[in-house]
Amino acid sequence: MSKPVQKVIANTFLDLAHALETGSFGQAKIVLTGPGSEHGEENMIMGAAMAAARGVHVTYAGSKTAEGVNTINADNEKDAHEIMESLLNTGEADAAVTMHYLFPIGVSTVGRVLTPGMGKAMYIATTTGTSSTDRVEAMVKNTLYGIIAAKACGIKNPTVGILNVDSAQKTEMALKELQKNGYNITFAESGRSDGGSIMRGNDMLAGACDVLVADSLTGNIIMKTMSSYTTGGSYESLGWGYGPGIGQSQDKLVLILSRASGAPVVANAIEFAAELVKGHCKKVADREFAAAEKAKLKSILEGIRVSNAPSARAVPAKEPPKEPVTAEISGIEITELDDAVAILWGENIYAQSGMGCTGPIVMVNEAKLKQAETILASKGFIEA
């Protein structure tokens, strides 16, 4: 008997054993990484145990154990992430919940909060990552990502509201054009007397829409505030975390937590992941992206980029030969990422844009980090 067949049989028996213990046969298998929490691994394993008690199959990558949780030992974040990636790659985990993940530009996370006004759940699109370096294009994509997450969790026709931030009106115009072209969007109605789909602060607190669209940095602040307003900010006790990374290039289901997330949020995030697995999030995403493309999403986004094109500080540059990029340069405005990359390309330094745990980054080869920092500082992208 071949080793792959033996592995399949062994995993089947493990699933059967778990089903007999918990009654959760067929449940989603979620891996949680523990090292790195500001509240210690005890907090993370407690959340894992809470989720396991609710019937979720949880594997914990860390150094703690708990009843009902399968622990794979990891002494640090690097080892925990390697375990997580391995389980996702082999299919031994359907989704992951972790505190840091380097999503590419084009992918961002949809969080879920408990709104205090009516005690209603609301999806925040988006909360980490960057859907596009163009603000309006990003918010249009964020809308799709929020709809995908809500539909995967069982809301058949989620209502969409746009937070009253910069570019909200342009975003609304683009979305209405998409709607006119045949993509199904149900706009929410503000509780304010003038109505409309632009959401004010009280609409956010009341949960006036199922999906609240914002830029990811504003969404991140909303998540942090709504998750920890009862604790003073150091411990996130409410909600379901910062949610799944969604985008056309994203094939793995990875959900994000804050390092300040408390055990209740950890448990909820694991359940959120299980909901998305059972709701076939990837299939929902493929369907929604196809419907949006049919409604001329591509041409709408191209029009946005043309109308919003800034006067770049960088001239178009030929891409240098690719090389490993492991060093990160932070402190660059999200709207200037493309220019920063072009500047480095012009100096024959291969670079990529991305999103780190603290914000936008440019990634370069470790050996060229100092040179790249000097160039970007001289052009005013970062502090000298």
Contacts in CASP RR format, 6 or more apart in sequence:
PFRMAT RR
TARGET T0000
AUTHOR 0000-0000-0000
METHOD contacts of the structure
MODEL  1
MSKPVQKVIANTFLDLAHALETGSFGQAKIVLTGPGSEHGEENMIMGAAM
AAARGVHVTYAGSKTAEGVNTINADNEKDAHEIMESLLNTGEADAAVTMH
YLFPIGVSTVGRVLTPGMGKAMYIATTTGTSSTDRVEAMVKNTLYGIIAA
KACGIKNPTVGILNVDSAQKTEMALKELQKNGYNITFAESGRSDGGSIMR
GNDMLAGACDVLVADSLTGNIIMKTMSSYTTGGSYESLGWGYGPGIGQSQ
DKLVLILSRASGAPVVANAIEFAAELVKGHCKKVADREFAAAEKAKLKSI
LEGIRVSNAPSARAVPAKEPPKEPVTAEISGIEITELDDAVAILWGENIY
AQSGMGCTGPIVMVNEAKLKQAETILASKGFIEA
11 92 0 8 1.000
15 25 0 8 1.000
15 26 0 8 1.000
15 57 0 8 1.000
16 25 0 8 1.000
18 24 0 8 1.000
18 25 0 8 1.000
18 57 0 8 1.000
19 25 0 8 1.000
19 26 0 8 1.000
21 68 0 8 1.000
22 52 0 8 1.000
22 55 0 8 1.000
22 57 0 8 1.000
22 68 0 8 1.000
23 55 0 8 1.000
24 55 0 8 1.000
24 56 0 8 1.000
24 57 0 8 1.000
27 55 0 8 1.000
27 56 0 8 1.000
27 57 0 8 1.000
27 274 0 8 1.000
28 56 0 8 1.000
28 57 0 8 1.000
28 94 0 8 1.000
28 95 0 8 1.000
28 273 0 8 1.000
28 274 0 8 1.000
28 277 0 8 1.000
28 278 0 8 1.000
29 57 0 8 1.000
29 59 0 8 1.000
29 92 0 8 1.000
29 93 0 8 1.000
29 94 0 8 1.000
29 95 0 8 1.000
30 51 0 8 1.000
30 56 0 8 1.000
30 57 0 8 1.000
30 58 0 8 1.000
30 59 0 8 1.000
30 93 0 8 1.000
30 94 0 8 1.000
30 95 0 8 1.000
30 96 0 8 1.000
30 97 0 8 1.000
30 270 0 8 1.000
30 273 0 8 1.000
30 274 0 8 1.000
30 277 0 8 1.000
31 58 0 8 1.000
31 59 0 8 1.000
31 60 0 8 1.000
31 61 0 8 1.000
31 83 0 8 1.000
31 84 0 8 1.000
31 87 0 8 1.000
31 88 0 8 1.000
31 93 0 8 1.000
31 95 0 8 1.000
31 96 0 8 1.000
31 97 0 8 1.000
32 44 0 8 1.000
32 48 0 8 1.000
32 58 0 8 1.000
32 59 0 8 1.000
32 60 0 8 1.000
32 61 0 8 1.000
32 96 0 8 1.000
32 97 0 8 1.000
32 98 0 8 1.000
32 266 0 8 1.000
32 270 0 8 1.000
33 61 0 8 1.000
33 62 0 8 1.000
33 74 0 8 1.000
33 77 0 8 1.000
33 80 0 8 1.000
33 81 0 8 1.000
33 83 0 8 1.000
33 84 0 8 1.000
33 96 0 8 1.000
33 97 0 8 1.000
33 98 0 8 1.000
33 99 0 8 1.000
34 41 0 8 1.000
34 44 0 8 1.000
34 45 0 8 1.000
34 60 0 8 1.000
34 61 0 8 1.000
34 62 0 8 1.000
34 64 0 8 1.000
34 74 0 8 1.000
34 80 0 8 1.000
34 99 0 8 1.000
35 41 0 8 1.000
35 62 0 8 1.000
35 63 0 8 1.000
35 74 0 8 1.000
35 75 0 8 1.000
35 76 0 8 1.000
35 77 0 8 1.000
35 79 0 8 1.000
35 80 0 8 1.000
36 77 0 8 1.000
36 99 0 8 1.000
36 259 0 8 1.000
37 43 0 8 1.000
37 44 0 8 1.000
37 99 0 8 1.000
37 259 0 8 1.000
37 261 0 8 1.000
37 262 0 8 1.000
38 234 0 8 1.000
38 259 0 8 1.000
38 260 0 8 1.000
39 235 0 8 1.000
39 260 0 8 1.000
39 262 0 8 1.000
39 263 0 8 1.000
41 62 0 8 1.000
41 63 0 8 1.000
41 64 0 8 1.000
42 64 0 8 1.000
43 262 0 8 1.000
43 263 0 8 1.000
43 266 0 8 1.000
44 60 0 8 1.000
44 62 0 8 1.000
44 64 0 8 1.000
44 263 0 8 1.000
44 266 0 8 1.000
45 60 0 8 1.000
45 64 0 8 1.000
45 65 0 8 1.000
45 66 0 8 1.000
45 69 0 8 1.000
45 71 0 8 1.000
46 66 0 8 1.000
46 263 0 8 1.000
46 266 0 8 1.000
47 262 0 8 1.000
47 263 0 8 1.000
47 264 0 8 1.000
47 266 0 8 1.000
47 267 0 8 1.000
47 270 0 8 1.000
48 58 0 8 1.000
48 60 0 8 1.000
48 66 0 8 1.000
48 69 0 8 1.000
48 266 0 8 1.000
48 267 0 8 1.000
48 270 0 8 1.000
49 66 0 8 1.000
49 67 0 8 1.000
49 68 0 8 1.000
49 69 0 8 1.000
50 263 0 8 1.000
50 264 0 8 1.000
50 266 0 8 1.000
50 267 0 8 1.000
51 58 0 8 1.000
51 266 0 8 1.000
51 267 0 8 1.000
51 270 0 8 1.000
51 271 0 8 1.000
51 274 0 8 1.000
52 58 0 8 1.000
52 66 0 8 1.000
52 67 0 8 1.000
52 68 0 8 1.000
52 69 0 8 1.000
53 68 0 8 1.000
54 267 0 8 1.000
54 271 0 8 1.000
56 270 0 8 1.000
56 271 0 8 1.000
56 274 0 8 1.000
58 68 0 8 1.000
58 69 0 8 1.000
58 70 0 8 1.000
58 270 0 8 1.000
59 69 0 8 1.000
59 70 0 8 1.000
59 71 0 8 1.000
59 72 0 8 1.000
59 87 0 8 1.000
59 92 0 8 1.000
59 93 0 8 1.000
60 66 0 8 1.000
60 69 0 8 1.000
60 70 0 8 1.000
60 71 0 8 1.000
60 72 0 8 1.000
61 71 0 8 1.000
61 72 0 8 1.000
61 74 0 8 1.000
61 79 0 8 1.000
61 80 0 8 1.000
61 81 0 8 1.000
61 83 0 8 1.000
61 84 0 8 1.000
62 71 0 8 1.000
62 72 0 8 1.000
62 73 0 8 1.000
62 74 0 8 1.000
62 75 0 8 1.000
62 79 0 8 1.000
62 80 0 8 1.000
63 73 0 8 1.000
63 74 0 8 1.000
63 75 0 8 1.000
64 71 0 8 1.000
65 71 0 8 1.000
72 83 0 8 1.000
74 80 0 8 1.000
74 82 0 8 1.000
74 83 0 8 1.000
77 99 0 8 1.000
77 100 0 8 1.000
80 98 0 8 1.000
81 98 0 8 1.000
81 100 0 8 1.000
84 93 0 8 1.000
84 96 0 8 1.000
84 98 0 8 1.000
86 92 0 8 1.000
87 93 0 8 1.000
87 96 0 8 1.000
88 95 0 8 1.000
88 96 0 8 1.000
88 252 0 8 1.000
88 254 0 8 1.000
94 253 0 8 1.000
94 273 0 8 1.000
94 277 0 8 1.000
95 244 0 8 1.000
95 253 0 8 1.000
95 254 0 8 1.000
95 255 0 8 1.000
95 273 0 8 1.000
95 274 0 8 1.000
95 276 0 8 1.000
95 277 0 8 1.000
96 252 0 8 1.000
96 253 0 8 1.000
96 254 0 8 1.000
96 255 0 8 1.000
96 273 0 8 1.000
97 254 0 8 1.000
97 255 0 8 1.000
97 256 0 8 1.000
97 257 0 8 1.000
97 266 0 8 1.000
97 269 0 8 1.000
97 270 0 8 1.000
97 273 0 8 1.000
98 254 0 8 1.000
98 255 0 8 1.000
98 256 0 8 1.000
98 257 0 8 1.000
99 256 0 8 1.000
99 257 0 8 1.000
99 258 0 8 1.000
99 259 0 8 1.000
99 261 0 8 1.000
99 357 0 8 1.000
100 256 0 8 1.000
100 356 0 8 1.000
100 357 0 8 1.000
101 245 0 8 1.000
101 254 0 8 1.000
101 256 0 8 1.000
102 354 0 8 1.000
102 355 0 8 1.000
102 356 0 8 1.000
103 109 0 8 1.000
103 128 0 8 1.000
103 129 0 8 1.000
103 245 0 8 1.000
103 250 0 8 1.000
103 254 0 8 1.000
103 354 0 8 1.000
103 355 0 8 1.000
104 249 0 8 1.000
104 354 0 8 1.000
104 355 0 8 1.000
105 130 0 8 1.000
105 131 0 8 1.000
105 132 0 8 1.000
105 133 0 8 1.000
105 337 0 8 1.000
105 353 0 8 1.000
105 354 0 8 1.000
105 355 0 8 1.000
106 130 0 8 1.000
106 131 0 8 1.000
106 132 0 8 1.000
106 141 0 8 1.000
106 247 0 8 1.000
106 248 0 8 1.000
106 249 0 8 1.000
107 129 0 8 1.000
107 131 0 8 1.000
107 245 0 8 1.000
107 246 0 8 1.000
107 247 0 8 1.000
107 249 0 8 1.000
107 250 0 8 1.000
108 125 0 8 1.000
108 126 0 8 1.000
108 127 0 8 1.000
108 128 0 8 1.000
108 129 0 8 1.000
108 130 0 8 1.000
108 131 0 8 1.000
108 138 0 8 1.000
108 141 0 8 1.000
108 142 0 8 1.000
108 145 0 8 1.000
108 216 0 8 1.000
108 245 0 8 1.000
108 246 0 8 1.000
108 247 0 8 1.000
108 355 0 8 1.000
109 126 0 8 1.000
109 127 0 8 1.000
109 128 0 8 1.000
109 129 0 8 1.000
109 216 0 8 1.000
109 242 0 8 1.000
109 243 0 8 1.000
109 244 0 8 1.000
109 245 0 8 1.000
109 246 0 8 1.000
109 255 0 8 1.000
109 256 0 8 1.000
110 123 0 8 1.000
110 124 0 8 1.000
110 125 0 8 1.000
110 126 0 8 1.000
110 127 0 8 1.000
110 145 0 8 1.000
110 146 0 8 1.000
110 148 0 8 1.000
110 149 0 8 1.000
110 243 0 8 1.000
110 244 0 8 1.000
110 245 0 8 1.000
110 246 0 8 1.000
111 123 0 8 1.000
111 124 0 8 1.000
111 125 0 8 1.000
111 126 0 8 1.000
111 127 0 8 1.000
111 149 0 8 1.000
111 223 0 8 1.000
111 240 0 8 1.000
111 241 0 8 1.000
111 242 0 8 1.000
111 243 0 8 1.000
112 121 0 8 1.000
112 122 0 8 1.000
112 123 0 8 1.000
112 124 0 8 1.000
112 149 0 8 1.000
112 239 0 8 1.000
112 240 0 8 1.000
112 241 0 8 1.000
112 243 0 8 1.000
112 272 0 8 1.000
113 121 0 8 1.000
113 122 0 8 1.000
113 124 0 8 1.000
113 222 0 8 1.000
113 223 0 8 1.000
113 226 0 8 1.000
113 227 0 8 1.000
113 238 0 8 1.000
113 239 0 8 1.000
113 240 0 8 1.000
114 120 0 8 1.000
114 121 0 8 1.000
114 226 0 8 1.000
114 238 0 8 1.000
114 239 0 8 1.000
115 121 0 8 1.000
115 122 0 8 1.000
115 204 0 8 1.000
115 205 0 8 1.000
115 206 0 8 1.000
115 207 0 8 1.000
115 226 0 8 1.000
116 205 0 8 1.000
116 226 0 8 1.000
116 229 0 8 1.000
117 205 0 8 1.000
117 206 0 8 1.000
117 207 0 8 1.000
118 206 0 8 1.000
118 207 0 8 1.000
120 206 0 8 1.000
120 207 0 8 1.000
121 239 0 8 1.000
121 240 0 8 1.000
122 204 0 8 1.000
122 207 0 8 1.000
122 209 0 8 1.000
122 210 0 8 1.000
122 211 0 8 1.000
122 212 0 8 1.000
123 146 0 8 1.000
123 149 0 8 1.000
123 150 0 8 1.000
123 158 0 8 1.000
123 210 0 8 1.000
123 211 0 8 1.000
123 212 0 8 1.000
124 212 0 8 1.000
124 214 0 8 1.000
124 219 0 8 1.000
124 222 0 8 1.000
124 223 0 8 1.000
125 142 0 8 1.000
125 143 0 8 1.000
125 145 0 8 1.000
125 146 0 8 1.000
125 149 0 8 1.000
125 211 0 8 1.000
125 212 0 8 1.000
125 213 0 8 1.000
125 214 0 8 1.000
126 142 0 8 1.000
126 145 0 8 1.000
126 146 0 8 1.000
126 214 0 8 1.000
126 216 0 8 1.000
126 219 0 8 1.000
126 246 0 8 1.000
127 216 0 8 1.000
127 219 0 8 1.000
127 220 0 8 1.000
127 222 0 8 1.000
127 223 0 8 1.000
127 241 0 8 1.000
127 242 0 8 1.000
127 243 0 8 1.000
127 256 0 8 1.000
128 216 0 8 1.000
128 220 0 8 1.000
128 242 0 8 1.000
128 256 0 8 1.000
128 355 0 8 1.000
129 216 0 8 1.000
129 245 0 8 1.000
129 355 0 8 1.000
129 356 0 8 1.000
129 359 0 8 1.000
130 138 0 8 1.000
130 216 0 8 1.000
130 334 0 8 1.000
130 354 0 8 1.000
130 355 0 8 1.000
130 360 0 8 1.000
131 137 0 8 1.000
131 138 0 8 1.000
131 139 0 8 1.000
131 141 0 8 1.000
131 142 0 8 1.000
131 145 0 8 1.000
131 216 0 8 1.000
131 247 0 8 1.000
132 138 0 8 1.000
132 141 0 8 1.000
132 301 0 8 1.000
133 334 0 8 1.000
133 335 0 8 1.000
133 337 0 8 1.000
133 338 0 8 1.000
133 353 0 8 1.000
134 304 0 8 1.000
134 305 0 8 1.000
134 308 0 8 1.000
134 335 0 8 1.000
135 166 0 8 1.000
135 167 0 8 1.000
135 215 0 8 1.000
135 308 0 8 1.000
135 335 0 8 1.000
136 167 0 8 1.000
136 170 0 8 1.000
136 171 0 8 1.000
136 174 0 8 1.000
136 304 0 8 1.000
136 308 0 8 1.000
137 301 0 8 1.000
137 304 0 8 1.000
137 305 0 8 1.000
137 308 0 8 1.000
138 215 0 8 1.000
138 216 0 8 1.000
139 162 0 8 1.000
139 167 0 8 1.000
139 168 0 8 1.000
139 171 0 8 1.000
139 213 0 8 1.000
139 214 0 8 1.000
139 215 0 8 1.000
140 171 0 8 1.000
140 174 0 8 1.000
140 175 0 8 1.000
140 178 0 8 1.000
140 297 0 8 1.000
140 300 0 8 1.000
140 301 0 8 1.000
140 304 0 8 1.000
141 247 0 8 1.000
141 301 0 8 1.000
142 213 0 8 1.000
142 214 0 8 1.000
142 215 0 8 1.000
142 216 0 8 1.000
143 160 0 8 1.000
143 162 0 8 1.000
143 171 0 8 1.000
143 175 0 8 1.000
143 185 0 8 1.000
143 211 0 8 1.000
143 213 0 8 1.000
144 288 0 8 1.000
144 289 0 8 1.000
144 292 0 8 1.000
144 297 0 8 1.000
145 245 0 8 1.000
145 246 0 8 1.000
145 247 0 8 1.000
146 158 0 8 1.000
146 211 0 8 1.000
146 213 0 8 1.000
146 246 0 8 1.000
147 158 0 8 1.000
147 160 0 8 1.000
147 185 0 8 1.000
147 211 0 8 1.000
147 288 0 8 1.000
148 246 0 8 1.000
148 281 0 8 1.000
148 284 0 8 1.000
148 285 0 8 1.000
148 288 0 8 1.000
149 211 0 8 1.000
149 243 0 8 1.000
149 244 0 8 1.000
149 246 0 8 1.000
149 276 0 8 1.000
149 281 0 8 1.000
150 158 0 8 1.000
150 210 0 8 1.000
150 211 0 8 1.000
151 158 0 8 1.000
151 284 0 8 1.000
151 288 0 8 1.000
152 275 0 8 1.000
152 276 0 8 1.000
152 279 0 8 1.000
152 280 0 8 1.000
152 281 0 8 1.000
152 284 0 8 1.000
152 285 0 8 1.000
153 272 0 8 1.000
153 275 0 8 1.000
153 276 0 8 1.000
153 279 0 8 1.000
154 275 0 8 1.000
154 279 0 8 1.000
155 210 0 8 1.000
157 184 0 8 1.000
157 186 0 8 1.000
158 186 0 8 1.000
158 210 0 8 1.000
158 211 0 8 1.000
159 186 0 8 1.000
159 187 0 8 1.000
159 188 0 8 1.000
159 209 0 8 1.000
159 210 0 8 1.000
159 211 0 8 1.000
160 175 0 8 1.000
160 185 0 8 1.000
160 186 0 8 1.000
160 187 0 8 1.000
160 188 0 8 1.000
160 197 0 8 1.000
160 209 0 8 1.000
160 210 0 8 1.000
160 211 0 8 1.000
160 213 0 8 1.000
161 187 0 8 1.000
161 188 0 8 1.000
161 197 0 8 1.000
161 198 0 8 1.000
161 199 0 8 1.000
161 203 0 8 1.000
161 208 0 8 1.000
161 209 0 8 1.000
161 211 0 8 1.000
161 212 0 8 1.000
161 213 0 8 1.000
162 168 0 8 1.000
162 171 0 8 1.000
162 172 0 8 1.000
162 175 0 8 1.000
162 197 0 8 1.000
162 198 0 8 1.000
162 199 0 8 1.000
162 212 0 8 1.000
162 213 0 8 1.000
162 214 0 8 1.000
163 198 0 8 1.000
163 199 0 8 1.000
163 201 0 8 1.000
163 204 0 8 1.000
163 212 0 8 1.000
163 213 0 8 1.000
163 214 0 8 1.000
163 218 0 8 1.000
163 219 0 8 1.000
163 222 0 8 1.000
164 198 0 8 1.000
164 199 0 8 1.000
164 200 0 8 1.000
164 201 0 8 1.000
165 214 0 8 1.000
165 215 0 8 1.000
165 218 0 8 1.000
166 215 0 8 1.000
167 215 0 8 1.000
168 198 0 8 1.000
169 198 0 8 1.000
170 304 0 8 1.000
171 213 0 8 1.000
172 197 0 8 1.000
172 198 0 8 1.000
174 300 0 8 1.000
174 304 0 8 1.000
175 185 0 8 1.000
175 187 0 8 1.000
177 300 0 8 1.000
178 185 0 8 1.000
178 292 0 8 1.000
178 295 0 8 1.000
178 296 0 8 1.000
178 297 0 8 1.000
178 300 0 8 1.000
179 185 0 8 1.000
179 295 0 8 1.000
181 295 0 8 1.000
181 296 0 8 1.000
181 300 0 8 1.000
182 291 0 8 1.000
182 294 0 8 1.000
182 295 0 8 1.000
183 291 0 8 1.000
183 292 0 8 1.000
183 294 0 8 1.000
183 295 0 8 1.000
183 297 0 8 1.000
184 291 0 8 1.000
187 196 0 8 1.000
187 197 0 8 1.000
188 197 0 8 1.000
188 199 0 8 1.000
188 203 0 8 1.000
188 208 0 8 1.000
188 209 0 8 1.000
188 210 0 8 1.000
189 195 0 8 1.000
189 196 0 8 1.000
189 197 0 8 1.000
189 208 0 8 1.000
190 196 0 8 1.000
190 197 0 8 1.000
190 198 0 8 1.000
190 199 0 8 1.000
190 200 0 8 1.000
190 203 0 8 1.000
190 208 0 8 1.000
191 200 0 8 1.000
191 202 0 8 1.000
191 203 0 8 1.000
191 206 0 8 1.000
191 208 0 8 1.000
192 200 0 8 1.000
192 202 0 8 1.000
192 203 0 8 1.000
197 209 0 8 1.000
199 208 0 8 1.000
199 209 0 8 1.000
199 212 0 8 1.000
203 209 0 8 1.000
204 212 0 8 1.000
204 222 0 8 1.000
212 222 0 8 1.000
214 222 0 8 1.000
217 334 0 8 1.000
220 242 0 8 1.000
223 241 0 8 1.000
223 242 0 8 1.000
223 258 0 8 1.000
224 233 0 8 1.000
224 236 0 8 1.000
224 258 0 8 1.000
224 260 0 8 1.000
226 238 0 8 1.000
226 239 0 8 1.000
227 236 0 8 1.000
227 237 0 8 1.000
227 238 0 8 1.000
227 239 0 8 1.000
227 241 0 8 1.000
227 258 0 8 1.000
227 261 0 8 1.000
227 265 0 8 1.000
228 234 0 8 1.000
228 235 0 8 1.000
228 236 0 8 1.000
228 237 0 8 1.000
228 238 0 8 1.000
228 260 0 8 1.000
229 238 0 8 1.000
230 237 0 8 1.000
230 238 0 8 1.000
231 237 0 8 1.000
233 260 0 8 1.000
234 260 0 8 1.000
235 260 0 8 1.000
235 262 0 8 1.000
236 258 0 8 1.000
236 260 0 8 1.000
236 261 0 8 1.000
236 262 0 8 1.000
236 265 0 8 1.000
237 262 0 8 1.000
237 264 0 8 1.000
237 265 0 8 1.000
238 264 0 8 1.000
238 265 0 8 1.000
239 264 0 8 1.000
239 265 0 8 1.000
239 268 0 8 1.000
240 265 0 8 1.000
240 268 0 8 1.000
240 269 0 8 1.000
240 271 0 8 1.000
240 272 0 8 1.000
241 255 0 8 1.000
241 256 0 8 1.000
241 257 0 8 1.000
241 258 0 8 1.000
241 261 0 8 1.000
241 265 0 8 1.000
241 268 0 8 1.000
241 269 0 8 1.000
241 272 0 8 1.000
242 255 0 8 1.000
242 256 0 8 1.000
242 257 0 8 1.000
242 258 0 8 1.000
243 255 0 8 1.000
243 256 0 8 1.000
243 269 0 8 1.000
243 272 0 8 1.000
244 253 0 8 1.000
244 254 0 8 1.000
244 255 0 8 1.000
244 272 0 8 1.000
244 273 0 8 1.000
244 276 0 8 1.000
244 281 0 8 1.000
245 253 0 8 1.000
245 254 0 8 1.000
245 255 0 8 1.000
245 256 0 8 1.000
246 281 0 8 1.000
246 285 0 8 1.000
247 285 0 8 1.000
247 289 0 8 1.000
248 285 0 8 1.000
248 289 0 8 1.000
251 282 0 8 1.000
253 273 0 8 1.000
253 276 0 8 1.000
253 277 0 8 1.000
253 281 0 8 1.000
253 282 0 8 1.000
255 269 0 8 1.000
255 272 0 8 1.000
255 273 0 8 1.000
255 276 0 8 1.000
257 265 0 8 1.000
257 266 0 8 1.000
257 269 0 8 1.000
261 269 0 8 1.000
310 335 0 8 1.000
312 338 0 8 1.000
312 339 0 8 1.000
312 342 0 8 1.000
313 336 0 8 1.000
313 339 0 8 1.000
313 343 0 8 1.000
313 379 0 8 1.000
314 338 0 8 1.000
314 339 0 8 1.000
314 340 0 8 1.000
314 342 0 8 1.000
314 343 0 8 1.000
314 346 0 8 1.000
315 342 0 8 1.000
316 342 0 8 1.000
317 342 0 8 1.000
317 343 0 8 1.000
317 345 0 8 1.000
317 346 0 8 1.000
318 345 0 8 1.000
318 346 0 8 1.000
319 345 0 8 1.000
319 350 0 8 1.000
320 345 0 8 1.000
320 346 0 8 1.000
320 348 0 8 1.000
320 349 0 8 1.000
320 350 0 8 1.000
321 350 0 8 1.000
322 350 0 8 1.000
323 350 0 8 1.000
323 365 0 8 1.000
324 365 0 8 1.000
325 350 0 8 1.000
325 351 0 8 1.000
325 352 0 8 1.000
325 363 0 8 1.000
325 364 0 8 1.000
325 365 0 8 1.000
326 363 0 8 1.000
326 365 0 8 1.000
326 366 0 8 1.000
327 363 0 8 1.000
327 364 0 8 1.000
327 365 0 8 1.000
327 366 0 8 1.000
327 368 0 8 1.000
327 369 0 8 1.000
327 372 0 8 1.000
328 356 0 8 1.000
328 361 0 8 1.000
328 362 0 8 1.000
328 363 0 8 1.000
329 340 0 8 1.000
329 361 0 8 1.000
329 362 0 8 1.000
329 363 0 8 1.000
329 364 0 8 1.000
329 369 0 8 1.000
329 372 0 8 1.000
329 373 0 8 1.000
329 376 0 8 1.000
329 382 0 8 1.000
330 356 0 8 1.000
330 358 0 8 1.000
330 359 0 8 1.000
330 360 0 8 1.000
330 361 0 8 1.000
331 359 0 8 1.000
331 360 0 8 1.000
331 361 0 8 1.000
331 382 0 8 1.000
331 383 0 8 1.000
332 340 0 8 1.000
332 360 0 8 1.000
332 361 0 8 1.000
332 362 0 8 1.000
332 376 0 8 1.000
332 381 0 8 1.000
332 382 0 8 1.000
333 360 0 8 1.000
333 381 0 8 1.000
334 359 0 8 1.000
334 360 0 8 1.000
336 381 0 8 1.000
337 353 0 8 1.000
337 354 0 8 1.000
337 360 0 8 1.000
337 362 0 8 1.000
338 353 0 8 1.000
339 381 0 8 1.000
340 351 0 8 1.000
340 353 0 8 1.000
340 362 0 8 1.000
340 376 0 8 1.000
340 379 0 8 1.000
340 381 0 8 1.000
341 351 0 8 1.000
341 352 0 8 1.000
341 353 0 8 1.000
341 362 0 8 1.000
343 375 0 8 1.000
343 376 0 8 1.000
343 379 0 8 1.000
343 381 0 8 1.000
344 350 0 8 1.000
344 351 0 8 1.000
344 362 0 8 1.000
344 364 0 8 1.000
344 372 0 8 1.000
344 375 0 8 1.000
344 376 0 8 1.000
345 351 0 8 1.000
347 371 0 8 1.000
347 375 0 8 1.000
349 364 0 8 1.000
349 365 0 8 1.000
349 368 0 8 1.000
349 371 0 8 1.000
349 372 0 8 1.000
349 375 0 8 1.000
350 364 0 8 1.000
350 365 0 8 1.000
351 362 0 8 1.000
351 363 0 8 1.000
351 364 0 8 1.000
351 372 0 8 1.000
352 362 0 8 1.000
352 363 0 8 1.000
353 360 0 8 1.000
353 361 0 8 1.000
353 362 0 8 1.000
353 363 0 8 1.000
354 360 0 8 1.000
354 361 0 8 1.000
354 362 0 8 1.000
354 363 0 8 1.000
355 361 0 8 1.000
362 372 0 8 1.000
362 376 0 8 1.000
364 372 0 8 1.000
373 382 0 8 1.000
376 382 0 8 1.000
377 383 0 8 1.000
377 384 0 8 1.000
378 384 0 8 1.000
END
